[in-house]
Amino acid sequence: MSEDAAETMTAAATLWGSYLQAEARAPRNAKMAALVSFLDALPADTDDWHPWARDLARRVVDEGADFTIRMPLFERAVFPALIAGHRRGLPGCSRWLAGLAQHLYRSGACREQLPPDERTELGLLRAAVRQDPDDHDSRRRLVEHLAGHLRHSLHELPAGVLYGMDGATPEQCVELEQERDEFRALVAGTNHGAVYNELVEQCDLHFPAYRDYLLNRETYTSYEDYLARKEPGGQR
């Protein structure tokens, strides 16, 4: 780091300290003014401060640090550092972006810098596991996210299978089966695989069954009727 860059970083660090003090006790307008002063002071050479911004994200996402990352800080410092690391495959960056997905959803300018399939928490967790299959934190969070999605799809049974807030279409049932397969592969061979056996069995039953019901809907009064008539000994 050059002498000029070091002086700039020192000045930025001082302004960061001033912002933290304002964040702790100043009115909102004073907090935001102090934050903008800090952001304006960040040097153009990103290599000087990206590690600091990534570490801030790590502490908030992985360690649950009690610190509010305000949107200007996310858009002008944390996101630029994380997306640079994400593109380079640096450990943790994709997971930290996923952990800050609520910020990402509020910033179209940031989202547009990511590929379409990486603009959600789920997509970023998938990217994290792709980049590093041994990233156990990302794998665990991806498993939890997929498990939540699969459980949601089944929680209106026996009325039917959901896709988002609506009933699944036949095509969406196939997508859910693919997600189930992804989930099964993620938990296979782990110490927690047995925990999800019942969930996977329910997916195995209902995703293809609901698709079959939809494709033959005129034969049944409801999905509950379909299930009853498919039971051994039930009316065909």
C-alpha positions in Angstrom: 0.0 0.0 0.0 1.4 3.4 -1.0 1.9 6.2 1.6 -1.0 8.2 0.1 -3.3 5.1 0.2 -2.3 4.5 3.8 -3.2 8.0 4.7 -6.6 7.7 2.9 -7.3 4.5 4.8 -6.4 6.1 8.1 -8.8 9.0 7.3 -11.5 6.5 6.4 -11.0 4.5 9.5 -11.4 7.7 11.6 -14.6 8.5 9.8 -15.8 4.9 10.4 -15.2 5.4 14.1 -17.2 8.6 14.0 -20.0 6.8 12.2 -20.1 4.0 14.9 -20.4 6.6 17.6 -23.2 8.4 15.7 -24.9 5.1 15.1 -24.9 4.3 18.8 -26.6 7.5 20.0 -27.2 10.2 17.3 -30.5 11.1 15.6 -31.1 9.3 12.3 -30.1 12.2 10.1 -26.8 12.5 11.9 -26.2 8.8 11.6 -26.8 8.9 7.8 -24.6 12.0 7.4 -21.7 10.3 9.2 -22.2 7.2 7.1 -22.1 9.1 3.9 -19.0 10.9 5.0 -17.3 7.6 5.6 -18.4 6.1 2.3 -17.2 9.2 0.4 -13.8 8.8 1.9 -13.3 5.2 0.8 -10.3 5.0 -1.5 -10.7 4.1 -5.2 -8.3 1.2 -4.7 -10.7 -1.5 -3.6 -8.0 -3.9 -2.6 -7.3 -1.7 0.4 -10.8 -1.9 2.0 -12.6 -4.9 0.4 -11.2 -7.3 3.1 -12.6 -5.0 5.8 -16.0 -5.0 4.2 -16.0 -8.8 3.7 -15.1 -9.3 7.3 -18.0 -7.0 8.4 -20.3 -9.2 6.4 -18.8 -12.4 7.9 -19.3 -11.1 11.4 -22.9 -10.1 10.7 -24.0 -13.3 8.8 -21.9 -16.0 10.3 -21.5 -14.7 13.9 -24.7 -12.9 14.2 -23.0 -9.6 15.2 -25.5 -7.0 16.5 -24.9 -4.5 13.8 -27.3 -2.9 11.3 -25.9 -2.8 7.8 -27.8 0.2 6.4 -28.6 0.2 2.7 -26.0 2.9 1.7 -23.3 0.8 3.4 -24.5 -2.3 1.7 -24.7 -0.8 -1.8 -21.5 1.2 -1.7 -19.2 -0.9 0.4 -20.4 -4.4 1.4 -22.0 -5.5 -1.8 -19.0 -4.3 -4.1 -16.6 -6.2 -1.9 -18.8 -9.4 -1.8 -19.6 -9.5 -5.5 -15.9 -9.1 -6.3 -15.1 -12.0 -4.0 -18.1 -14.0 -5.3 -16.8 -13.6 -8.9 -13.3 -14.7 -7.8 -14.7 -17.6 -5.8 -13.3 -16.3 -2.5 -14.4 -18.5 0.4 -17.5 -17.2 2.2 -18.5 -14.4 -0.2 -21.4 -16.2 -1.8 -22.7 -17.3 1.6 -22.5 -13.8 3.0 -24.3 -12.4 0.0 -27.0 -15.0 0.6 -27.2 -14.0 4.2 -27.8 -10.4 3.2 -30.4 -11.3 0.6 -33.0 -9.0 2.2 -30.7 -6.1 1.3 -30.2 -7.5 -2.2 -34.0 -7.7 -2.8 -34.2 -4.0 -2.0 -31.6 -2.9 -4.5 -32.3 -3.5 -8.1 -29.0 -2.0 -9.1 -27.1 -4.7 -7.0 -29.3 -7.6 -8.2 -28.7 -6.8 -11.8 -25.0 -7.3 -11.3 -25.6 -11.0 -10.6 -26.6 -13.7 -13.0 -30.4 -14.3 -13.0 -30.1 -17.6 -11.2 -28.0 -16.0 -8.4 -30.3 -13.2 -7.5 -32.0 -15.0 -4.6 -30.8 -16.4 -1.3 -31.3 -19.9 -2.7 -29.4 -19.2 -5.9 -26.5 -17.8 -4.0 -26.3 -20.7 -1.6 -26.3 -23.1 -4.5 -23.5 -21.0 -6.0 -21.6 -21.2 -2.7 -21.8 -25.0 -2.6 -20.9 -25.3 -6.3 -17.8 -23.2 -5.7 -16.8 -25.1 -2.6 -18.5 -28.5 -1.9 -16.7 -28.6 1.5 -18.3 -25.3 2.6 -20.3 -27.0 5.4 -22.0 -23.7 6.6 -23.3 -23.0 3.1 -24.4 -26.6 2.6 -26.2 -26.6 6.0 -28.0 -23.4 5.1 -28.9 -24.7 1.6 -30.4 -27.8 3.2 -32.4 -25.8 5.6 -33.7 -23.5 2.9 -34.7 -26.4 0.6 -36.3 -28.2 3.5 -38.4 -25.2 4.3 -39.5 -24.8 0.7 -40.4 -28.5 0.4 -42.3 -28.4 3.7 -44.2 -25.3 2.5 -45.2 -27.1 -0.7 -46.8 -29.9 1.4 -48.4 -28.0 4.2 -51.9 -27.7 2.6 -52.3 -31.4 2.2 -54.6 -33.1 1.5 -56.0 -30.1 -0.4 -53.0 -30.2 -2.7 -49.3 -29.3 -3.4 -48.3 -25.7 -3.4 -45.8 -23.8 -5.6 -45.3 -20.5 -3.8 -48.7 -19.3 -2.7 -50.7 -21.1 -5.4 -51.4 -24.7 -6.3 -48.7 -26.3 -8.3 -49.2 -27.0 -12.0 -48.1 -30.3 -13.6 -44.9 -28.6 -14.8 -44.2 -27.2 -11.4 -44.6 -30.6 -9.9 -41.7 -31.7 -12.1 -39.7 -28.8 -10.8 -40.5 -29.8 -7.2 -39.3 -33.3 -8.0 -36.0 -31.9 -9.2 -35.7 -29.8 -6.1 -36.4 -32.9 -4.0 -33.7 -34.8 -5.9 -31.2 -32.0 -5.2 -32.2 -32.0 -1.6 -31.8 -35.8 -1.3 -28.3 -35.6 -2.8 -27.3 -32.8 -0.4 -28.3 -34.7 2.7 -27.1 -38.2 1.5 -24.2 -39.4 3.6 -24.5 -36.6 6.2 -25.2 -37.1 9.9 -28.6 -35.4 9.5 -30.0 -37.4 6.5 -32.3 -39.5 8.7 -33.9 -36.4 10.1 -35.4 -35.7 6.6 -36.5 -39.2 5.7 -40.2 -38.5 6.4 -40.1 -35.3 4.4 -38.4 -37.0 1.4 -41.0 -39.8 1.6 -43.8 -37.3 1.5 -42.3 -35.6 -1.5 -41.8 -38.9 -3.2 -45.5 -39.6 -2.8 -47.2 -36.3 -3.4 -45.2 -34.6 -6.1 -45.9 -37.2 -8.8 -49.3 -38.1 -7.4 -50.5 -34.5 -7.5 -49.2 -34.1 -11.1 -51.1 -37.3 -12.0 -54.3 -35.9 -10.3 -54.0 -32.6 -12.2 -53.6 -34.4 -15.5 -56.7 -36.6 -14.8 -58.7 -34.0 -12.9 -62.0 -34.8 -14.5 -62.0 -38.3 -12.8 -61.8 -37.0 -9.2 -63.7 -34.5 -7.1 -60.5 -33.4 -5.3 -56.9 -34.4 -4.6 -58.2 -35.9 -1.3 -60.6 -38.0 -3.3 -57.7 -39.0 -5.6 -55.6 -40.2 -2.6 -58.5 -42.1 -1.1 -59.2 -43.9 -4.3 -55.5 -44.7 -4.9 -55.3 -46.4 -1.4 -55.1 -50.2 -1.5 -58.7 -51.3 -1.6 -60.0 -47.9 -2.5 -62.5 -47.2 -5.3 -60.7 -46.9 -8.7 
